[in-house]
Amino acid sequence: MKHFFQKGADSKQLIVAFHGTGGNEYQLLTTVAKLFPAASLLSYLGSIGTDKNRRFFPPLENGKLNREAFDQAVSSFLTEDWATVVTHEYEEIIFLGYSNGANFILGLLEQQPTIADTVILLHPSNLIYQYTQASADTKLILTTGAQDTLSIAGDVLKLSYQLETAFTWVKLLLVDGGHQLSPQELDDVQATLAEINDSTPTL
């Protein structure tokens, strides 16, 4: 899978980004720059479709996830892409995904619940995921808009409840607006990240 890498001033923090449908490996650069200005960035380009249809896994079929194709896309990433990343170079790994990218991360969490220290899911969808491991330490932040017609607030709330059965720290942020990222949303995420940092014990 193609990717963009940019080394940051804080070489011990790595942000791994996954764009939304129709985006590319540069779509979330300004988002990452606001939230993590000193971090290194590894941003992936979805390998399914092209241009406005570019994504990380095949489109839904009659509104439902093709589990076989989805699981294959997730497994391929983990074995062919993520396996090549030298993770021990970093003290903190944060996954960040928007829309289709957020849904793809949810698939990664199914197979590797502790793949990151923190996961930020911007406008995910509740596509009937399966989580079996309880009490994973990965911290999860979910966002959606009150008028979001793709990442419907009620469905994302149900998703957050499901994630709480497998992860010890889950927070849902409901913001105004639709499926787009807003400045207020990023401010809320930033405040929540500060909350996580304040609660993390230091050695």
Disulfide bonds with the S-S distance in Angstrom:
none
